[in-house]
Amino acid sequence: MSRRGLFSAAAGAAAVLGLSACGAGSSSSDASADKASGSAAAKATDSFPVTIKHAWGTTKIDSAPSRIATSGWSGEDAVLALGVMPVGMPKANYGVVDKNGMLPWTAKAAAALGGSLPKTYDETDSLDTEAIADVEPDLILGISSGITKQQYTTLSEIAPTVPYTSKIAWGATWRDVMRDTAKAMGRTADGAKVIADCEKKMADAVAAHKGLKGRTAAVMYFDPKKLSTIGIYTAGDARPQYLADLGLPTADSVTQQSKGTSSFYKDISAENADIFSDVDVIVCYGDPKTLLTTLQKDPLLSKIPAVKRGSVAVIEDNSKLASAVSPSVLSIPDQVGAYADALAAAAAKVG
């Protein structure tokens, strides 16, 4: 499914982390080395084989991979952050996408590495197993994905495959994606450095806004043409977990509504809007010029205190920031400052 359809419905450490941003890219000398066959495997520092647990069992990776294909959300960013060019990746279909099907931070990291760009395939409606097979991978990573058991079986016939490692499909956090990617590539120390750098970027963004930390939050979706329903991203989704990283814990009401569900998303009748009285800040996608006013005029949604007082961060649909609300190790340094600004503006109205 499309990003909108799906989510309305991721050599030495100094060289690897040479580009800005949570360790994206590598130095020019490493970029040249990466063009040679097998250079990705040569950078592995951990011993093999490694075994990774996931939704459909475990996957054993016998040796360091050199041709990595990704599926789902942001997997290519984690591979690029370790200074390796994937051989295949899904086309981005939400946000600011370039002619090569890449988001800005992905394109920047790929350009820094140089050489041939990954082959891209369309996962808008379904997983394209033939396109993945065509790039001849020796490892397939779908850590933040919805790969089904049947798809996993099919992909495993092509190459060792790691589907989602979270409790629910599409629920992997940016840390999960980076940590499991690094393990699969035999680069756990480099992966830990990337994570630490991202955490520093987030801490700096939060420190710039004293009134931000500690506010409860929820990520929601409102369809201006169907205000009878409130969509919430459940506590297991990467978006509210990212807000928690930024000092905004998930509101208890959202946690309660998330119990018993195996989905990252849930629809709730607007007649029950009052249950979200404990939400300090709401994050949602839409038109910043009109959506909040529309919500405040609605007789049911206006009962939500955050809506009534305007503590709503409306992230412009299909913008750079919108595609970074579900973060990756490359999008965090690119957009966390802008995100913290938007959150702080909403939090300032809490009083």
VOGU-3710 file (C-alpha; in Angstrom, 3 decimals, decimal comma):
1> msrrglfsaa> 0,000/0,000/0,000  1,057/3,602/-0,456  2,691/5,444/2,415  -0,450/7,571/2,823  -2,798/4,617/2,408  -0,773/2,433/4,712  -0,182/4,894/7,488  -3,502/6,586/7,327  -4,900/3,093/7,322  13,396/2,967/8,630
11> agaaavlgls> 35,804/0,126/7,454  36,161/1,881/10,799  33,541/3,820/12,616  35,079/7,206/11,859  35,010/6,534/8,127  31,556/5,001/8,216  30,126/7,963/10,104  31,924/10,601/8,050  28,824/12,175/6,456  26,716/14,324/8,775
21> acgagssssd> 23,753/12,879/10,499  23,581/9,845/12,669  26,380/8,247/10,703  25,024/8,363/7,168  27,421/7,597/4,368  31,207/7,307/4,348  34,353/9,060/3,267  35,218/9,374/-0,419  37,865/6,654/-0,151  35,336/4,274/1,374
31> asadkasgsa> 32,823/5,208/-1,311  35,284/4,135/-3,986  35,956/0,889/-2,181  32,221/0,191/-1,954  32,024/0,047/-5,736  34,040/-3,130/-5,780  32,167/-6,413/-5,478  32,163/-7,784/-1,948  33,271/-4,562/-0,251  30,173/-4,524/1,933
41> aakatdsfpv> 31,072/-7,941/3,295  34,668/-6,865/3,798  33,545/-4,218/6,284  31,949/-6,741/8,628  33,684/-6,956/11,994  31,432/-9,467/13,809  31,739/-13,205/13,514  29,294/-15,285/11,495  26,907/-17,030/11,340  24,347/-14,793/13,064
51> tikhawgttk> 20,727/-15,612/13,840  17,936/-13,027/13,986  14,506/-13,655/15,537  11,497/-12,192/13,742  7,744/-12,524/13,262  7,960/-15,829/11,395  10,743/-17,566/13,268  14,482/-17,089/12,897  16,840/-16,425/10,031  20,410/-17,680/9,977
61> idsapsriat> 22,923/-15,632/8,020  25,981/-17,759/7,365  28,369/-15,071/6,115  28,630/-11,308/5,762  26,292/-10,121/2,981  27,513/-8,082/0,025  24,273/-7,601/-1,959  21,465/-6,329/0,263  17,907/-5,684/-0,886  15,354/-3,988/1,364
71> sgwsgedavl> 11,583/-4,051/1,661  9,200/-1,916/3,681  10,008/1,417/5,295  13,470/2,953/5,818  15,534/-0,240/5,605  17,738/1,246/2,914  18,566/4,176/5,220  20,037/1,843/7,824  22,154/0,092/5,197  23,352/3,424/3,788
81> algvmpvgmp> 24,137/4,670/7,293  26,710/1,888/7,476  28,339/3,117/4,290  26,944/0,390/2,018  24,808/0,832/-1,111  21,828/-1,539/-1,280  21,358/-3,334/-4,582  17,585/-2,915/-4,372  15,029/-0,875/-2,423  11,355/0,138/-2,606
91> kanygvvdkn> 10,417/3,395/-4,293  9,330/5,970/-1,731  5,701/6,876/-2,326  5,023/9,475/0,354  6,794/12,749/1,000  9,221/14,641/-1,229  10,384/11,924/-3,630  13,019/12,452/-6,348  13,073/10,943/-9,839  14,923/7,908/-8,516
101> gmlpwtakaa> 12,206/7,156/-5,964  14,248/8,364/-3,005  13,493/10,669/-0,112  15,922/13,594/0,309  18,068/12,106/3,073  18,291/8,753/1,311  19,341/10,411/-1,946  21,965/12,476/-0,128  23,546/9,434/1,510  23,498/7,448/-1,744
111> aalggslpkt> 25,116/10,327/-3,647  27,856/10,547/-1,014  28,729/6,897/-1,578  28,867/7,254/-5,349  28,579/4,446/-7,840  25,423/2,841/-9,178  22,211/3,632/-7,337  19,997/0,796/-6,082  17,397/-0,691/-8,395  13,966/0,361/-7,168
121> ydetdsldte> 10,694/-1,550/-7,164  7,110/-0,525/-6,503  5,566/-1,786/-3,261  2,496/0,461/-3,445  0,048/-2,417/-3,762  2,085/-5,495/-2,948  5,553/-6,899/-2,537  7,302/-7,369/-5,898  9,195/-10,613/-5,336  10,271/-10,849/-8,966
131> aiadvepdli> 11,883/-7,414/-8,869  13,685/-8,326/-5,664  14,904/-11,568/-7,221  16,167/-9,657/-10,265  18,746/-7,736/-8,188  20,237/-11,056/-7,028  20,523/-10,239/-3,321  22,333/-12,386/-0,807  20,256/-10,831/2,003  16,738/-9,342/2,096
141> lgissgitkq> 15,830/-7,007/4,968  12,214/-6,066/5,737  12,600/-5,135/9,384  10,010/-2,347/9,230  7,449/-3,996/6,979  4,299/-6,053/6,822  5,830/-9,094/5,142  3,385/-11,982/5,524  4,358/-15,545/6,325  3,686/-16,585/2,724
151> qyttlseiap> 5,789/-13,708/1,380  8,560/-14,599/3,810  8,571/-18,168/2,518  8,780/-16,943/-1,075  11,531/-14,415/-0,355  13,537/-16,972/1,601  13,832/-19,023/-1,583  15,677/-16,041/-3,108  17,994/-15,236/-0,185  18,049/-15,243/3,628
161> tvpytskiaw> 15,233/-12,893/4,640  14,565/-10,930/7,823  10,928/-9,728/7,995  9,606/-7,488/10,745  11,153/-8,057/14,147  8,585/-6,039/16,122  5,482/-7,444/17,840  3,220/-5,979/15,166  3,681/-5,440/11,438  5,167/-2,022/10,612
171> gatwrdvmrd> 5,927/-1,531/14,305  9,727/-1,515/14,244  11,317/1,606/15,690  14,234/3,335/14,021  16,486/1,714/16,645  15,101/-1,730/15,802  15,812/-1,196/12,118  19,349/0,021/12,734  20,230/-2,542/15,377  18,932/-5,550/13,427
181> takamgrtad> 20,424/-4,307/10,156  23,818/-3,903/11,796  23,597/-7,389/13,284  22,674/-8,897/9,914  25,613/-7,102/8,287  28,091/-8,026/11,015  28,498/-4,382/12,021  26,970/-4,126/15,502  29,545/-1,661/16,857  29,047/0,683/13,902
191> gakviadcek> 25,285/0,380/14,313  25,517/1,325/17,974  27,500/4,426/17,022  24,839/5,445/14,508  22,146/5,060/17,179  24,156/7,091/19,707  24,630/9,896/17,189  20,890/9,996/16,490  20,138/10,129/20,199  22,472/13,105/20,520
201> kmadavaahk> 20,681/14,900/17,675  17,336/14,323/19,382  18,603/15,442/22,773  19,902/18,667/21,267  16,543/19,344/19,592  14,629/18,770/22,828  17,056/20,916/24,827  16,245/23,858/22,555  12,612/23,783/23,770  12,246/23,836/27,557
211> glkgrtaavm> 8,449/23,464/27,513  8,439/20,318/25,424  9,597/17,467/27,610  6,997/15,622/29,658  3,892/16,543/27,651  1,699/13,585/26,818  1,119/13,043/23,129  -0,807/11,120/20,489  -0,438/10,769/16,752  -3,828/10,877/15,070
221> yfdpkklsti> -5,392/11,071/11,644  -8,449/13,139/10,761  -10,217/12,993/7,417  -11,845/16,425/6,914  -14,536/14,699/4,829  -15,267/12,083/7,496  -14,949/13,627/10,929  -17,099/10,916/12,480  -13,935/8,856/12,956  -10,680/9,482/14,795
231> giytagdarp> -7,688/7,463/13,667  -4,982/6,793/16,230  -1,533/5,291/15,754  -1,332/2,708/18,488  1,311/2,556/21,175  3,229/-0,103/19,232  3,707/2,111/16,184  6,985/3,870/15,423  5,426/7,359/15,438  4,346/7,582/19,093
241> qyladlglpt> 7,560/5,827/20,075  9,500/8,570/18,303  7,566/11,175/20,283  8,572/9,356/23,459  12,193/9,667/22,287  11,612/13,406/22,132  10,281/13,554/25,675  6,544/13,248/24,948  5,208/9,987/26,419  2,163/8,320/24,914
251> adsvtqqskg> -1,049/9,398/26,645  -2,696/6,743/28,826  -5,862/6,920/26,727  -3,933/5,838/23,633  -2,181/3,084/25,566  -5,530/1,766/26,772  -7,019/1,860/23,283  -3,974/0,007/21,972  -4,415/-3,001/24,238  -5,490/-6,150/22,502
261> tssfykdisa> -4,812/-4,884/18,994  -2,235/-6,319/16,625  -2,352/-3,277/14,349  -0,355/-0,061/14,303  -3,558/1,877/13,586  -7,082/1,974/15,012  -10,292/3,845/14,190  -12,397/5,223/17,024  -15,813/6,857/16,798  -15,759/10,619/17,307
271> enadifsdvd> -18,583/10,081/19,794  -15,849/8,856/22,157  -13,622/11,894/21,617  -13,746/12,774/25,311  -11,545/9,785/26,198  -8,584/11,753/24,829  -8,816/14,474/27,475  -5,407/13,429/28,813  -3,585/14,207/25,547  -1,505/17,379/25,807
281> vivcygdpkt> -0,267/17,455/22,210  -1,782/15,911/19,097  0,298/15,295/15,988  -1,549/14,732/12,718  -1,123/14,987/8,956  -3,058/17,494/6,874  -3,309/21,079/5,689  -1,822/23,352/8,381  -3,916/26,265/7,112  -7,314/24,642/7,468
291> llttlqkdpl> -7,347/21,398/9,449  -7,211/22,772/12,989  -10,011/25,256/12,294  -12,096/22,430/10,823  -11,560/20,301/13,929  -12,390/23,170/16,276  -15,703/23,740/14,486  -16,752/20,101/14,808  -19,191/19,553/17,718  -17,554/16,289/18,817
301> lskipavkrg> -13,859/16,723/18,045  -13,824/20,188/19,591  -14,461/18,491/22,938  -10,910/17,162/22,922  -9,009/19,707/25,081  -5,942/19,688/22,827  -8,106/20,497/19,816  -10,035/23,175/21,652  -6,938/25,075/22,771  -4,998/24,467/19,542
311> svaviednsk> -2,315/22,115/20,899  -2,191/20,346/17,565  0,888/20,026/15,379  -0,515/19,669/11,870  2,272/18,290/9,679  1,817/19,235/6,046  0,854/16,206/4,018  3,504/14,868/1,638  6,153/17,247/2,980  9,684/16,316/4,043
321> lasavspsvl> 8,642/16,458/7,674  5,567/14,293/7,074  7,703/11,450/5,774  10,049/11,882/8,751  7,371/11,586/11,453  7,990/7,847/11,150  11,763/8,219/11,432  14,918/6,604/10,160  18,563/7,077/11,102  18,886/9,427/8,112
331> sipdqvgaya> 15,658/11,405/8,504  16,252/12,159/12,196  19,230/14,511/11,730  17,595/16,056/8,677  14,225/16,850/10,239  14,296/16,485/14,043  14,880/20,222/14,539  11,837/21,149/12,454  9,771/18,488/14,210  10,752/19,740/17,657
341> dalaaaaakv> 9,810/23,272/16,580  6,329/22,127/15,525  5,836/20,118/18,712  6,993/22,992/20,894  4,580/25,406/19,229  1,705/23,054/20,027  2,953/22,362/23,562  3,200/26,091/24,285  -0,598/26,285/24,160  -1,080/23,736/26,916
351> g> -0,553/26,323/29,611
//
